[in-house]
Amino acid sequence: MRTNYYALVEEYLPQTKEDKAIRDSILNYIERNREAVLTREDPMAHMTASTVILNETATKMLMIHHRIYDAWTWQGGHADGEEDLLHVAIKEAKEETGLSHFSPVISRNGALLYRLDILPVKGHLKNGSYVSPHLHLNAAFVLIAKEEEECIVNEAETKGIEWVLLEDIDVKADEPDITPIYHKLISETRIKQV
């Protein structure tokens, strides 16, 4: 069943006052920019979806070395017109890892959507054109993948891919604003340890 992005955001249960403020800001922005928020037509902010991918024992996170940002990071991308943000997250995970089988994980509060964030994006070059600074209105999910399945580097977008022990995430990733999000998502994950 496909989920409408507005309903997904509206039904998100904030865990803190900060979570509620972020959800309310995203809803407000969507209401004022419904035609453009799912696409990149609005250069100021648009919907994205990201994933933390864990192995089956939840001891490692699959990280990619992002070509544009030159950093080890999670997987994700723009909605580009797609209303089902979980579908976007899984599509991006497949494109960026080469893996084909993922299982979405339900959070401790019983939802597939783990958190919402408003992520600032620095100006950068993409395909020879300058992309100005903007915001990603991001929906984050957790997926499980088999560590044994072969990963394939997407050379157009990434320079590497690696299963990283959870205790090494902060060493591997050079994004102090993003790594706390990984830890929060992982701490909210319910997986039976094998």
C-alpha positions as CSV (number, residue, x, y, z in Angstrom):
1,M,0.0,0.0,0.0
2,R,1.4,3.4,-1.0
3,T,1.3,6.2,1.5
4,N,0.6,9.8,0.8
5,Y,3.5,12.0,2.0
6,Y,1.2,14.6,3.7
7,A,-0.6,11.9,5.7
8,L,2.7,10.3,6.6
9,V,4.0,13.6,8.0
10,E,0.7,14.6,9.6
11,E,0.5,11.2,11.4
12,Y,4.1,11.3,12.7
13,L,4.1,11.2,16.5
14,P,6.7,13.7,17.8
15,Q,8.8,12.4,20.7
16,T,9.9,15.9,21.9
17,K,8.9,19.5,21.6
18,E,11.7,19.9,19.0
19,D,10.2,17.0,17.0
20,K,6.8,18.7,17.1
21,A,8.1,22.0,16.0
22,I,9.9,20.4,13.0
23,R,6.8,18.4,12.0
24,D,4.6,21.5,12.3
25,S,7.0,23.5,10.2
26,I,7.2,20.8,7.5
27,L,3.3,20.6,7.4
28,N,3.0,24.3,7.2
29,Y,5.5,24.4,4.3
30,I,3.7,21.6,2.5
31,E,0.4,23.4,2.8
32,R,1.8,26.5,1.2
33,N,3.8,24.7,-1.5
34,R,1.9,21.5,-2.3
35,E,2.6,21.8,-6.1
36,A,6.3,22.2,-5.8
37,V,7.4,20.5,-2.5
38,L,7.7,17.0,-4.0
39,T,9.9,18.3,-6.9
40,R,12.9,20.5,-7.1
41,E,10.9,23.3,-8.7
42,D,11.0,25.1,-5.3
43,P,14.7,25.9,-4.9
44,M,14.4,26.7,-1.2
45,A,13.1,23.4,0.1
46,H,11.8,20.1,-1.0
47,M,10.9,16.6,0.3
48,T,13.5,13.9,0.5
49,A,13.7,10.5,2.1
50,S,16.7,8.8,3.8
51,T,17.5,5.4,5.3
52,V,19.8,3.9,7.9
53,I,20.4,0.4,6.6
54,L,21.4,-2.1,9.3
55,N,22.5,-5.7,9.0
56,E,20.3,-8.5,10.4
57,T,21.9,-8.4,13.9
58,A,21.9,-4.6,14.1
59,T,25.6,-4.5,14.7
60,K,26.6,-2.7,11.5
61,M,25.3,0.2,9.3
62,L,25.7,0.3,5.6
63,M,27.4,3.6,4.6
64,I,28.2,5.1,1.2
65,H,30.9,7.6,0.4
66,H,28.9,10.3,-1.3
67,R,30.7,11.7,-4.4
68,I,29.4,15.3,-4.1
69,Y,29.7,15.8,-0.4
70,D,32.9,13.7,-0.1
71,A,31.7,12.1,3.1
72,W,30.6,8.7,4.4
73,T,26.9,8.9,4.9
74,W,23.5,7.2,4.8
75,Q,21.4,6.6,1.7
76,G,18.7,8.9,0.4
77,G,17.4,11.3,-2.2
78,H,14.7,13.6,-3.6
79,A,11.1,12.6,-3.9
80,D,11.1,13.9,-7.5
81,G,7.3,13.8,-7.7
82,E,6.7,10.5,-5.8
83,E,4.2,10.8,-3.0
84,D,5.2,7.6,-1.2
85,L,8.4,8.5,0.8
86,L,9.1,4.9,1.9
87,H,9.1,4.0,-1.8
88,V,11.5,6.8,-2.4
89,A,13.8,5.7,0.4
90,I,13.9,2.1,-0.8
91,K,14.5,3.1,-4.4
92,E,17.4,5.3,-3.4
93,A,18.8,2.5,-1.1
94,K,18.7,0.1,-4.1
95,E,20.3,2.7,-6.5
96,E,23.1,3.7,-4.0
97,T,24.0,0.2,-2.7
98,G,23.2,-2.2,-5.5
99,L,21.3,-4.4,-3.0
100,S,17.8,-5.6,-4.0
101,H,16.2,-6.9,-0.8
102,F,15.3,-4.7,2.1
103,S,12.9,-5.1,5.1
104,P,11.5,-1.9,6.6
105,V,11.7,-1.8,10.4
106,I,8.9,-0.5,12.6
107,S,10.0,1.9,15.3
108,R,9.3,1.5,19.0
109,N,6.3,3.7,18.6
110,G,4.8,1.4,16.0
111,A,5.5,3.5,12.8
112,L,7.6,3.1,9.7
113,L,8.5,6.7,9.7
114,Y,11.2,7.1,12.4
115,R,11.8,10.9,12.3
116,L,11.4,14.1,10.4
117,D,14.3,16.6,9.9
118,I,14.9,19.9,8.2
119,L,18.4,19.4,6.8
120,P,20.4,22.3,5.5
121,V,22.3,21.6,2.2
122,K,25.3,23.7,1.3
123,G,25.7,25.1,-2.2
124,H,27.6,22.7,-4.4
125,L,28.3,21.8,-8.0
126,K,26.3,19.0,-9.6
127,N,26.9,17.9,-13.2
128,G,28.7,21.1,-13.8
129,S,25.9,23.4,-12.5
130,Y,25.8,25.3,-9.2
131,V,23.0,24.2,-6.8
132,S,22.3,27.0,-4.3
133,P,22.0,26.3,-0.6
134,H,18.5,24.9,0.3
135,L,16.7,22.7,2.8
136,H,15.7,19.0,2.6
137,L,12.4,18.3,4.4
138,N,13.5,14.8,5.2
139,A,11.6,11.6,6.2
140,A,13.9,9.0,7.7
141,F,13.4,5.2,7.8
142,V,15.3,2.2,9.0
143,L,15.8,-0.8,6.7
144,I,17.4,-4.2,7.3
145,A,19.6,-5.9,4.6
146,K,21.6,-9.1,4.4
147,E,25.3,-8.4,4.9
148,E,26.0,-11.4,2.7
149,E,24.3,-9.8,-0.4
150,E,26.8,-8.2,-2.7
151,C,27.0,-4.4,-2.7
152,I,27.6,-2.6,-6.0
153,V,29.2,0.9,-6.0
154,N,27.1,3.4,-8.0
155,E,30.0,5.2,-9.5
156,A,27.9,8.1,-10.7
157,E,26.9,9.0,-7.1
158,T,29.3,7.3,-4.7
159,K,33.0,6.5,-4.3
160,G,32.6,3.6,-1.9
161,I,30.3,1.4,0.1
162,E,31.0,-0.3,3.4
163,W,29.4,-2.1,6.3
164,V,30.5,-0.1,9.4
165,L,30.4,-1.3,13.0
166,L,27.9,0.9,15.0
167,E,30.7,1.9,17.4
168,D,32.7,3.2,14.4
169,I,30.1,5.4,12.8
170,D,31.4,8.6,14.4
171,V,34.9,7.8,13.2
172,K,33.8,7.0,9.7
173,A,31.3,9.8,9.1
174,D,32.5,13.4,9.1
175,E,29.1,15.0,9.5
176,P,28.6,16.1,13.2
177,D,25.2,17.4,12.4
178,I,24.0,14.2,10.8
179,T,25.6,11.4,12.9
180,P,23.4,12.0,15.9
181,I,20.4,11.3,13.7
182,Y,21.9,7.9,12.8
183,H,22.3,7.1,16.5
184,K,18.8,8.2,17.3
185,L,17.3,6.0,14.5
186,I,19.4,3.0,15.6
187,S,18.4,3.4,19.3
188,E,14.7,3.4,18.3
189,T,15.0,0.2,16.2
190,R,13.5,-3.0,17.5
191,I,15.3,-6.0,16.0
192,K,15.5,-9.5,17.5
193,Q,19.2,-10.1,18.1
194,V,20.3,-13.4,16.5
